[in-house]
Amino acid sequence: MNSGISLGTRQSRCRCWRDGRGILPDDQQAELWFRRAADAGYNFAQYALGKLLQSQKRTEEAVSWYEKTAAQDNACAAYRLGKLYLEGKDVPKDVPKAVAYLTESA
């Protein structure tokens, strides 16, 4: 990743592509930029990438990113994981795991 671009600029660029701020929404570009930042270890980007992947029904990959960022104390990711495991949609239902993630998110 180009070290000349600040984290804030990268995150803004990701959100622009995802949300269509000033440009047409483009999930491929949003994923590209979120993935670059996520691979570099940025907590917000890991969560946002998981959220984008989940919206595309790529739940297994989304869960992987949520787990990485939840391990860095991201309460939003822990909440999403808890909700997924509690509902048992697209992942095996696991109430104890759901309760652990939801407790962590509180």
Backbone as JSON, one array per atom type, in Angstrom:
{
  "sequence": "MNSGISLGTRQSRCRCWRDGRGILPDDQQAELWFRRAADAGYNFAQYALGKLLQSQKRTEEAVSWYEKTAAQDNACAAYRLGKLYLEGKDVPKDVPKAVAYLTESA",
  "N": [[0.84, -1.17, 0.0], [0.47, 2.24, -0.69], [2.48, 4.24, 1.13], [2.31, 6.95, 1.23], [-0.27, 7.76, 1.41], [-2.58, 8.7, 3.76], [-4.1, 7.03, 6.61], [-6.68, 7.98, 7.19], [-7.39, 9.11, 4.72], [-7.4, 6.81, 3.14], [-9.51, 5.38, 4.33], [-11.63, 7.14, 3.85], [-11.71, 7.05, 1.09], [-12.45, 4.39, 0.71], [-15.04, 4.41, 1.81], [-16.27, 6.21, 0.07], [-16.36, 4.78, -2.36], [-17.94, 2.61, -1.52], [-20.34, 3.82, -0.61], [-21.04, 5.56, -2.6], [-20.34, 8.27, -2.59], [-20.04, 11.15, -4.14], [-19.26, 9.77, -6.33], [-20.2, 7.0, -8.45], [-21.55, 4.19, -6.73], [-19.43, 1.43, -6.13], [-18.87, -1.71, -5.55], [-16.73, -3.42, -6.06], [-14.45, -1.74, -6.19], [-14.64, -0.65, -3.62], [-14.27, -2.97, -2.1], [-11.65, -3.61, -2.89], [-10.13, -1.44, -1.81], [-10.85, -1.51, 0.93], [-9.89, -4.08, 1.51], [-7.14, -3.81, 1.08], [-6.44, -2.06, 3.18], [-7.37, -3.59, 5.33], [-5.77, -5.88, 5.16], [-3.42, -4.7, 5.89], [-3.82, -4.48, 8.54], [-5.62, -2.68, 9.68], [-8.11, -1.99, 11.91], [-10.76, -0.81, 11.6], [-11.1, -1.09, 8.82], [-11.04, -3.86, 8.53], [-13.4, -4.57, 9.81], [-15.27, -3.15, 8.22], [-14.83, -4.36, 5.73], [-15.68, -6.96, 6.31], [-18.4, -6.42, 6.76], [-19.17, -5.5, 4.21], [-18.69, -7.83, 2.69], [-20.5, -9.56, 3.93], [-22.89, -8.37, 3.15], [-22.86, -9.09, 0.55], [-23.47, -11.69, 0.65], [-21.34, -13.36, 1.23], [-20.66, -14.89, 3.51], [-18.95, -16.66, 4.97], [-16.35, -15.67, 4.52], [-16.74, -13.11, 5.49], [-17.22, -13.6, 8.21], [-14.7, -14.47, 8.96], [-13.2, -12.07, 8.76], [-14.61, -10.49, 10.61], [-14.0, -11.92, 12.93], [-11.24, -11.48, 13.14], [-11.12, -8.71, 13.62], [-12.76, -8.49, 15.87], [-11.17, -9.74, 17.71], [-9.45, -7.72, 18.19], [-10.76, -6.12, 19.89], [-13.03, -4.89, 18.71], [-16.12, -3.83, 19.15], [-18.4, -3.67, 17.52], [-17.98, -5.62, 15.54], [-17.92, -7.88, 17.17], [-20.56, -7.86, 18.05], [-21.94, -8.29, 15.6], [-21.0, -10.86, 14.99], [-22.03, -12.26, 17.2], [-24.78, -11.97, 16.74], [-25.05, -13.29, 14.26], [-24.33, -15.97, 14.99], [-26.28, -16.46, 16.91], [-28.7, -16.31, 15.49], [-28.23, -18.23, 13.54], [-28.23, -18.17, 10.77], [-26.79, -18.66, 7.7], [-24.51, -19.39, 9.03], [-23.51, -22.03, 11.29], [-25.79, -22.47, 13.96], [-24.94, -21.38, 17.16], [-25.32, -21.02, 20.25], [-23.87, -20.68, 22.78], [-21.45, -19.55, 21.79], [-22.5, -17.3, 20.56], [-23.54, -15.88, 22.78], [-21.15, -15.34, 24.12], [-19.85, -13.63, 22.28], [-21.75, -11.55, 22.13], [-21.75, -10.65, 24.77], [-19.14, -9.74, 24.91], [-19.38, -7.59, 23.19], [-20.87, -5.78, 24.55]],
  "CA": [[0.0, 0.0, 0.0], [1.24, 3.47, -0.8], [2.61, 4.84, 2.46], [2.06, 8.38, 1.12], [-1.69, 8.01, 1.62], [-2.88, 8.54, 5.19], [-5.17, 6.1, 6.97], [-7.96, 8.68, 7.04], [-7.67, 9.22, 3.29], [-7.75, 5.47, 2.66], [-10.85, 5.04, 4.81], [-12.57, 7.98, 3.12], [-11.79, 6.51, -0.27], [-13.24, 3.16, 0.81], [-16.45, 4.77, 2.03], [-16.78, 6.83, -1.16], [-16.71, 3.72, -3.31], [-19.02, 1.8, -0.97], [-21.58, 4.57, -0.43], [-21.32, 6.4, -3.75], [-20.19, 9.69, -2.22], [-19.35, 11.9, -5.19], [-19.01, 8.84, -7.43], [-21.16, 5.9, -8.43], [-21.12, 3.1, -5.84], [-18.7, 0.36, -6.82], [-18.47, -2.68, -4.53], [-15.4, -3.98, -6.37], [-13.45, -0.77, -5.74], [-14.72, -0.59, -2.16], [-13.61, -4.16, -1.57], [-10.21, -3.48, -3.14], [-9.52, -0.51, -0.86], [-11.02, -2.06, 2.28], [-9.02, -5.25, 1.65], [-5.76, -3.32, 1.24], [-6.29, -1.54, 4.54], [-7.59, -4.71, 6.25], [-4.55, -6.7, 5.11], [-2.39, -3.95, 6.61], [-4.11, -4.59, 9.96], [-6.47, -1.6, 10.19], [-9.3, -2.53, 12.55], [-11.98, -0.33, 10.94], [-11.19, -1.67, 7.47], [-11.38, -5.27, 8.68], [-14.84, -4.61, 10.11], [-16.01, -2.68, 7.05], [-14.73, -5.4, 4.71], [-16.6, -8.01, 6.73], [-19.77, -5.94, 6.53], [-19.39, -5.5, 2.76], [-18.76, -9.23, 2.26], [-21.76, -10.11, 4.42], [-23.97, -7.83, 2.31], [-22.77, -9.81, -0.72], [-23.75, -13.1, 0.99], [-20.06, -14.07, 1.33], [-20.66, -14.92, 4.97], [-17.78, -17.34, 5.54], [-15.23, -14.73, 4.48], [-17.11, -12.0, 6.39], [-17.0, -14.07, 9.59], [-13.25, -14.48, 9.18], [-12.77, -10.69, 9.02], [-15.21, -10.08, 11.89], [-13.24, -12.56, 14.02], [-9.95, -10.78, 13.26], [-11.29, -7.39, 14.23], [-13.3, -8.68, 17.22], [-10.01, -10.07, 18.54], [-8.8, -6.43, 18.49], [-11.74, -5.41, 20.72], [-14.02, -4.15, 17.95], [-17.42, -4.23, 19.69], [-19.36, -3.83, 16.42], [-17.73, -6.93, 14.94], [-18.35, -8.89, 18.14], [-22.03, -7.86, 18.0], [-22.37, -8.95, 14.36], [-20.74, -12.29, 15.14], [-23.01, -12.78, 18.14], [-26.08, -12.01, 16.08], [-24.99, -14.37, 13.27], [-24.36, -17.27, 15.66], [-27.55, -16.61, 17.61], [-29.74, -16.58, 14.5], [-27.91, -19.44, 12.82], [-28.43, -18.0, 9.33], [-25.53, -18.64, 6.95], [-23.49, -20.02, 9.88], [-24.18, -22.95, 12.22], [-26.27, -21.84, 15.19], [-24.08, -21.7, 18.3], [-25.77, -20.08, 21.28], [-22.79, -20.27, 23.7], [-20.54, -18.64, 21.09], [-23.26, -16.05, 20.38], [-23.59, -15.19, 24.07], [-19.8, -14.84, 24.39], [-19.6, -12.45, 21.43], [-22.64, -10.46, 22.51], [-21.24, -10.13, 26.04], [-17.93, -8.98, 24.56], [-19.75, -6.37, 22.5], [-21.6, -4.86, 25.45]],
  "C": [[0.89, 1.23, 0.0], [1.28, 4.16, 0.56], [2.39, 6.35, 2.42], [0.6, 8.75, 1.34], [-2.02, 7.72, 3.08], [-4.02, 7.55, 5.39], [-6.53, 6.75, 6.76], [-8.36, 8.82, 5.59], [-8.08, 7.88, 2.72], [-9.18, 5.12, 3.07], [-11.91, 5.88, 4.1], [-12.78, 7.46, 1.71], [-12.64, 5.24, -0.28], [-14.73, 3.48, 0.92], [-17.06, 5.43, 0.8], [-17.21, 5.78, -2.16], [-17.91, 2.92, -2.81], [-20.35, 2.54, -1.02], [-21.95, 5.44, -1.62], [-21.27, 7.88, -3.44], [-19.36, 10.39, -3.29], [-19.02, 11.05, -6.41], [-20.11, 7.77, -7.39], [-20.66, 4.8, -7.5], [-20.47, 1.98, -6.66], [-18.16, -0.6, -5.76], [-17.1, -3.26, -4.8], [-14.3, -3.03, -5.92], [-13.45, -0.65, -4.22], [-14.01, -1.78, -1.55], [-12.1, -4.08, -1.74], [-9.55, -2.61, -2.07], [-9.68, -0.96, 0.58], [-10.05, -3.22, 2.51], [-7.56, -4.81, 1.83], [-5.5, -2.83, 2.67], [-6.44, -2.66, 5.57], [-6.35, -5.6, 6.31], [-3.4, -6.03, 5.84], [-2.66, -3.91, 8.11], [-5.01, -3.51, 10.53], [-7.82, -2.16, 10.63], [-10.58, -2.1, 11.85], [-12.16, -0.98, 9.58], [-11.55, -3.15, 7.54], [-12.88, -5.42, 8.94], [-15.65, -4.24, 8.87], [-15.97, -3.7, 5.92], [-15.66, -6.56, 5.06], [-18.04, -7.64, 6.45], [-20.11, -5.95, 5.04], [-19.56, -6.92, 2.25], [-20.07, -9.87, 2.72], [-22.92, -9.62, 3.56], [-24.0, -8.51, 0.94], [-23.01, -11.31, -0.54], [-22.49, -13.97, 0.96], [-19.75, -14.21, 2.83], [-19.42, -15.57, 5.56], [-16.56, -16.4, 5.59], [-15.49, -13.54, 5.42], [-16.83, -12.39, 7.84], [-15.51, -14.07, 9.92], [-12.73, -13.07, 9.51], [-13.35, -10.17, 10.33], [-14.42, -10.66, 13.05], [-11.9, -11.86, 14.23], [-10.11, -9.45, 13.98], [-11.92, -7.48, 15.63], [-12.17, -9.02, 18.19], [-9.21, -8.82, 18.91], [-9.77, -5.51, 19.24], [-12.69, -4.51, 19.93], [-15.41, -4.65, 18.37], [-18.46, -4.44, 18.59], [-19.2, -5.19, 15.76], [-18.19, -8.04, 15.88], [-19.88, -8.99, 18.14], [-22.53, -8.59, 16.76], [-22.15, -10.46, 14.44], [-21.77, -12.93, 16.09], [-24.38, -12.95, 17.51], [-26.12, -13.15, 15.04], [-25.12, -15.74, 13.93], [-25.66, -17.51, 16.41], [-28.67, -16.98, 16.64], [-29.5, -17.88, 13.73], [-28.22, -19.38, 11.34], [-27.06, -17.86, 8.68], [-24.33, -19.14, 7.75], [-24.21, -21.01, 10.79], [-24.59, -22.21, 13.5], [-25.42, -22.33, 16.35], [-24.36, -20.69, 19.4], [-24.66, -19.71, 22.26], [-21.8, -19.3, 23.05], [-21.22, -17.28, 20.89], [-23.26, -15.23, 21.66], [-22.21, -14.59, 24.41], [-19.51, -13.58, 23.56], [-20.48, -11.28, 21.82], [-22.23, -9.83, 23.84], [-20.01, -9.26, 25.79], [-18.29, -7.64, 23.94], [-20.4, -5.33, 23.4], [-20.69, -3.87, 26.14]]
}
